[in-house]
Amino acid sequence: MYVEAPTPDEAARLINSGRKLGIVIAVGVCEVFYTGRAAASLGPTRRLVILKRDGTLLVHEAEKAQPKIWNPPGSSTAAYVEGGKLVVKSIRSRPFETVRVIFDKVDFIAAFDVGATELTLVGSERDVVGALVKNPSIIEEGLEVVGVEVPTDVGHLDILARDKNGRYVIIEVKRDLATHEAVFQLARYVELYRRKGYDVRGILVAGDITASAYDYLKRYGLNFVKINPRELMVLTNKNPLNAK
């Protein structure tokens, strides 16, 4: 089921009905606005927007594997017409994040009945840590790694770094979904360094984070950086299919 050059009303109807099948793709000139743990926007240009049955929304451009902006599974998505333009809005409840895609022009929309299977994950957490050590700017611009698997009285720090201001940064890495236990572990590391008199902050790096973990993260004054582990494997020229 597809439509070339649909009107905004036609496009909205197809998105709202078609995304229940499996996947909807839309190509057109659009602006994108993200609000949540930060704020971001993309000016008007032609992009590929993908909506999945589980609530995932991805906004892709012509380069790189990772979407420019996205919302994860479990988000609520709706399409409607506002001011004569097609608007696709995705809302994630916890933590609260919204993505609004406003189309100036829709070139093509298609809906496909696509199945879903379980993915066998490959590549270890150590691989992810290694990729981040080689590319610390993925976490934050200006980071300089000073230690890996640093032993302490409460465990081993995945990555110890300094930021551009010379402040210590303790980085806890989870390949997939980070839970409250990862937050507690990071908080223990940070507290240990503070007791020793260091000016330090903590960053949790993971593919995603649970709502409860994010709440604890904010209570402790820690930060979260979302990553795409598969893209990290590409950055290190490591074929994840060959990972042991």
Secondary structure, DSSP 4 states (H G I P E B T S, - for coil): -EEES--HHHHHHHHHHHTTTSEEEEEEEEEEEEESSSEEEEEEEEEEEEEETTS-EEEE-SS-SS-SEEE-TT-EEEEEEETTEEEEEEEETTTTEEEEEEEEEEEEEEEE----------S-HHHHHHHHHH-GGGT-TT-EEEEEEEEETTEEEEEEEE-TTS-EEEEEEEEEEE-HHHHHHHHHHHHHHHHTT--EEEEEEEEEE-HHHHHHHHHTT-EEEE--HHHHHHHTT--GGG--
